[in-house]
Amino acid sequence: MLLIRCPYCEEERPELEFRNAGEAHIARAADIAAVSDEDFEKFFFIRSNPKGIIYERWRHIHGCARFFNAVRDTVTDKFVMTYKAGEPKPDISKLKKESGPAAYANRPPDQLNVKKPAAKRAPASKGDA
Amino acid sequence: MRKYSVFALAREAMRGHKGWDEQWSSPEPRAEYDVIIVGAGGHGLATAYYLAKEHGITNVAVLEKGWLGGGNTGRNTTIIRSNYLYDESAGIYDHAVKLWDGLSQDLNYNVMYSARGVMMLAHNVHDVQVLKRHIHANRLNGIDNEWLSPEQAKEFCPPLNISKDARYPVVGASLQRRGGTARHDAVAWGYARAASARGVDIIQNCEVTGIKRAPNGAVMGVETSRGFIGAKKVGVVAAGHTSVLMDMAGVRMPLESYPLQALVSEPVKPVVPCVVMSNTVHAYISQSDKGELVIGAGTDQYISYSQTGGLHILNHTLDAICEMFPIFTRMKMLRSWGGIVDVTPDRSPILAKTPVQGLYVNCGWGTGGFKATPGSGNVFAHTIARDEPHPINAPFTIERFRTGRLIDEAAAAAVAH
């Protein structure tokens, strides 16, 4: 089970509280009736389905009930970061520098849900990464 | 290829089993082939076999990045049935069931196809309506499927709990008697052996890293971890990795890849005589010839290529199994594993030509591709050989997501997706 940080609740919670809502940053056309069949297909059916970094939506359905976005690696299933809906798509090259392997995942229980930004937290103890 | 028979077995028994050949050869890749199939799972190997057998195209290579049959072919729960709602689905899945019957003789390899019956349970009024609708639709398509009362269901599968006090009581069931199981590894090995005997090159540990296209856009061949291999026709049969491969040719797919898990129990004496499925409580179970209960779980909710899934998914399925079969509550589970399944928006496969000349794709089988292996390979070989689809797979295009001609088994939900 994944541990997912809700950027609104600012807490890392088990996957059971969340519902995955598919690929992020797919904008719905303002006038959906006017788009061509090709563009509708791209919007509605075609997905990037990447092996590697994915931008995806989650909904904290058994928490604050809000939608937010996440960056995750689909090979390791580790989250790189989560961010609020409406915020711009983060730059991956920048993210890689800031996120260690245990940026959000595999944190010891006593360090979970400390309301401090991840970057400022004490490094995780040895052997848990 | 030396024919397998009881006489061959007796002869080898006398000689200490020293005379058996390798089942398939492992040649070095040639510089060029007529057709390259990417992916040596059941569907890919079946495609190569039927290309050689029915279309006389033997200059074929099947490229596999890992080992033969090591993906979803070796990870599924081996269920075979064709009781799908829509005519298009009935056509392709029943084509497969007809080929399953007689496949062992055709391949001279025992694939252990056992038509032991697939029983799907109804727990509420909606289930009854859906299953009866399927039964009627199937009958119109010439596919056997019949309605059972709870008592008849219990008679067909004695360990089933039909108590009215159950949380989700069984109120009826549909039964396809021609449905059943087969030995998944034997399917891959049998097709590999038969294809190899007809001259097909099966090349394992050869990962495709690029699809090369000529200036006019047509396919020229593939870049692999063992160098460039030329071919004017390339068929991608890569299940969960289809999006990744098609991306190499610049084709974006309507696919998402999810982990799907299964597990087996410790082996026990024969106790489950058929396949039992329940969409409502979401579980399906059968018993292998080794005696293990083979149990299929659902997909995880997120895209992943990790070949592992969440434990809570298995837990949910075992809850359902214990509900249906209280006799199994003390049973120990032996192993669990995951595979990556490629799911289309309408939960029906894509077997088609692509916008790229010479590139063909067979994908989107989602959570239920094993049952279709012979039929899928058969019509996909036709599609590649003739450069036009067989009437059976003609509706399973990529373009249907543009035109709206979906084959919406997702809504029909013959299986819990």
Boltz contact constraints between the chains, C-beta under 6 A:
constraints:
  - contact:
      token1: [A, 1]
      token2: [B, 310]
      max_distance: 6.0
  - contact:
      token1: [A, 1]
      token2: [B, 312]
      max_distance: 6.0
  - contact:
      token1: [A, 20]
      token2: [B, 301]
      max_distance: 6.0
  - contact:
      token1: [A, 20]
      token2: [B, 302]
      max_distance: 6.0
  - contact:
      token1: [A, 37]
      token2: [B, 402]
      max_distance: 6.0
  - contact:
      token1: [A, 41]
      token2: [B, 401]
      max_distance: 6.0
  - contact:
      token1: [A, 41]
      token2: [B, 402]
      max_distance: 6.0
  - contact:
      token1: [A, 45]
      token2: [B, 254]
      max_distance: 6.0
  - contact:
      token1: [A, 45]
      token2: [B, 345]
      max_distance: 6.0
  - contact:
      token1: [A, 45]
      token2: [B, 401]
      max_distance: 6.0
  - contact:
      token1: [A, 46]
      token2: [B, 252]
      max_distance: 6.0
  - contact:
      token1: [A, 46]
      token2: [B, 254]
      max_distance: 6.0
  - contact:
      token1: [A, 47]
      token2: [B, 256]
      max_distance: 6.0
  - contact:
      token1: [A, 49]
      token2: [B, 243]
      max_distance: 6.0
  - contact:
      token1: [A, 49]
      token2: [B, 255]
      max_distance: 6.0
  - contact:
      token1: [A, 49]
      token2: [B, 256]
      max_distance: 6.0
  - contact:
      token1: [A, 49]
      token2: [B, 257]
      max_distance: 6.0
  - contact:
      token1: [A, 51]
      token2: [B, 244]
      max_distance: 6.0
  - contact:
      token1: [A, 51]
      token2: [B, 305]
      max_distance: 6.0
  - contact:
      token1: [A, 54]
      token2: [B, 303]
      max_distance: 6.0
  - contact:
      token1: [A, 74]
      token2: [B, 303]
      max_distance: 6.0
  - contact:
      token1: [A, 74]
      token2: [B, 304]
      max_distance: 6.0
  - contact:
      token1: [A, 74]
      token2: [B, 305]
      max_distance: 6.0
  - contact:
      token1: [A, 75]
      token2: [B, 305]
      max_distance: 6.0
  - contact:
      token1: [A, 77]
      token2: [B, 304]
      max_distance: 6.0
  - contact:
      token1: [A, 77]
      token2: [B, 306]
      max_distance: 6.0
